[in-house]
Amino acid sequence: APGSQGYDLSVIRIPGILQRIAWTYLVVALMCLYLPKFEEPRQAGVVGRALRLFRVYAAHWVVGLLFLAIYIAIMLGMRVP
């Protein structure tokens, strides 16, 4: 079709909400199983306990932010029909 970017919107099947939730659940479960958790001694204070969440799950945060960056790049880079 004129003006298309190599895909035909009439044949693209967008998964429903339950399928998207299932894929997200699978990715998060695999992250929990295979990404490392960094153990560190407990720190006193409210700030130390709050920041511990980010330090212990640093790999999880990196992967999550990577997926977010990919999603934003796709949404901003795709032409709206």
Short mmCIF file of the C-alpha atoms (twelve columns), coordinates in Angstrom:
data_MODEL
# 
_entry.id   MODEL 
# 
loop_
_atom_site.group_PDB 
_atom_site.id 
_atom_site.type_symbol 
_atom_site.label_atom_id 
_atom_site.label_alt_id 
_atom_site.label_comp_id 
_atom_site.label_asym_id 
_atom_site.label_seq_id 
_atom_site.Cartn_x 
_atom_site.Cartn_y 
_atom_site.Cartn_z 
_atom_site.pdbx_PDB_model_num 
ATOM 1  C CA . ALA A 1  0.000  0.000   0.000  1 
ATOM 2  C CA . PRO A 2  1.271  3.518   -0.699 1 
ATOM 3  C CA . GLY A 3  2.851  5.135   2.339  1 
ATOM 4  C CA . SER A 4  3.152  1.933   4.359  1 
ATOM 5  C CA . GLN A 5  6.403  0.912   6.008  1 
ATOM 6  C CA . GLY A 6  6.356  -2.729  4.959  1 
ATOM 7  C CA . TYR A 7  3.487  -3.946  7.138  1 
ATOM 8  C CA . ASP A 8  -0.177 -4.344  6.409  1 
ATOM 9  C CA . LEU A 9  -2.369 -3.312  9.350  1 
ATOM 10 C CA . SER A 10 -5.264 -5.416  8.084  1 
ATOM 11 C CA . VAL A 11 -3.378 -8.672  8.799  1 
ATOM 12 C CA . ILE A 12 -1.522 -7.729  12.005 1 
ATOM 13 C CA . ARG A 13 -2.998 -9.478  15.051 1 
ATOM 14 C CA . ILE A 14 -2.453 -7.553  18.291 1 
ATOM 15 C CA . PRO A 15 -2.639 -9.890  21.312 1 
ATOM 16 C CA . GLY A 16 -5.376 -9.321  23.853 1 
ATOM 17 C CA . ILE A 17 -4.795 -8.129  27.391 1 
ATOM 18 C CA . LEU A 18 -4.625 -11.635 28.913 1 
ATOM 19 C CA . GLN A 19 -1.916 -12.709 26.474 1 
ATOM 20 C CA . ARG A 20 0.109  -9.566  27.230 1 
ATOM 21 C CA . ILE A 21 -0.218 -10.163 30.976 1 
ATOM 22 C CA . ALA A 22 0.918  -13.774 30.477 1 
ATOM 23 C CA . TRP A 23 4.012  -12.703 28.518 1 
ATOM 24 C CA . THR A 24 4.859  -10.108 31.157 1 
ATOM 25 C CA . TYR A 25 4.443  -12.671 33.929 1 
ATOM 26 C CA . LEU A 26 6.748  -15.078 32.065 1 
ATOM 27 C CA . VAL A 27 9.465  -12.447 31.596 1 
ATOM 28 C CA . VAL A 28 9.314  -11.366 35.247 1 
ATOM 29 C CA . ALA A 29 9.383  -14.986 36.446 1 
ATOM 30 C CA . LEU A 30 12.470 -15.691 34.325 1 
ATOM 31 C CA . MET A 31 14.115 -12.539 35.679 1 
ATOM 32 C CA . CYS A 32 13.456 -13.680 39.252 1 
ATOM 33 C CA . LEU A 33 14.864 -17.135 38.525 1 
ATOM 34 C CA . TYR A 34 17.981 -16.237 36.565 1 
ATOM 35 C CA . LEU A 35 19.105 -12.703 37.443 1 
ATOM 36 C CA . PRO A 36 21.407 -12.352 40.461 1 
ATOM 37 C CA . LYS A 37 20.428 -10.717 43.714 1 
ATOM 38 C CA . PHE A 38 23.270 -8.835  45.367 1 
ATOM 39 C CA . GLU A 39 23.342 -9.544  49.095 1 
ATOM 40 C CA . GLU A 40 24.656 -6.852  51.393 1 
ATOM 41 C CA . PRO A 41 24.617 -6.308  55.134 1 
ATOM 42 C CA . ARG A 42 21.601 -4.563  56.600 1 
ATOM 43 C CA . GLN A 43 22.046 -0.862  57.126 1 
ATOM 44 C CA . ALA A 44 20.453 1.217   59.800 1 
ATOM 45 C CA . GLY A 45 18.313 4.192   58.947 1 
ATOM 46 C CA . VAL A 46 15.387 4.812   56.700 1 
ATOM 47 C CA . VAL A 47 17.475 5.906   53.708 1 
ATOM 48 C CA . GLY A 48 19.744 2.842   53.893 1 
ATOM 49 C CA . ARG A 49 16.756 0.505   53.938 1 
ATOM 50 C CA . ALA A 50 15.061 2.335   51.061 1 
ATOM 51 C CA . LEU A 51 18.171 2.290   48.865 1 
ATOM 52 C CA . ARG A 52 18.825 -1.377  49.691 1 
ATOM 53 C CA . LEU A 53 15.904 -2.314  47.422 1 
ATOM 54 C CA . PHE A 54 17.691 -0.738  44.448 1 
ATOM 55 C CA . ARG A 55 21.131 -2.164  45.278 1 
ATOM 56 C CA . VAL A 56 19.953 -5.743  45.881 1 
ATOM 57 C CA . TYR A 57 17.867 -5.866  42.706 1 
ATOM 58 C CA . ALA A 58 20.201 -3.814  40.487 1 
ATOM 59 C CA . ALA A 59 20.156 -6.341  37.618 1 
ATOM 60 C CA . HIS A 60 16.350 -6.451  37.682 1 
ATOM 61 C CA . TRP A 61 16.177 -2.650  37.482 1 
ATOM 62 C CA . VAL A 62 18.603 -2.592  34.539 1 
ATOM 63 C CA . VAL A 63 16.562 -5.155  32.582 1 
ATOM 64 C CA . GLY A 64 13.303 -3.349  33.399 1 
ATOM 65 C CA . LEU A 65 14.705 -0.004  32.265 1 
ATOM 66 C CA . LEU A 66 16.060 -1.648  29.099 1 
ATOM 67 C CA . PHE A 67 12.590 -2.987  28.258 1 
ATOM 68 C CA . LEU A 68 11.116 0.454   28.965 1 
ATOM 69 C CA . ALA A 69 13.649 2.114   26.643 1 
ATOM 70 C CA . ILE A 70 12.869 -0.405  23.872 1 
ATOM 71 C CA . TYR A 71 9.131  0.186   24.315 1 
ATOM 72 C CA . ILE A 72 9.539  3.972   24.155 1 
ATOM 73 C CA . ALA A 73 11.770 3.693   21.077 1 
ATOM 74 C CA . ILE A 74 9.190  1.528   19.300 1 
ATOM 75 C CA . MET A 75 6.315  3.826   20.216 1 
ATOM 76 C CA . LEU A 76 8.148  6.983   19.117 1 
ATOM 77 C CA . GLY A 77 9.669  5.396   16.005 1 
ATOM 78 C CA . MET A 78 6.550  3.802   14.554 1 
ATOM 79 C CA . ARG A 79 4.478  5.808   12.133 1 
ATOM 80 C CA . VAL A 80 0.847  6.237   13.108 1 
ATOM 81 C CA . PRO A 81 -1.449 5.221   10.239 1 
# 
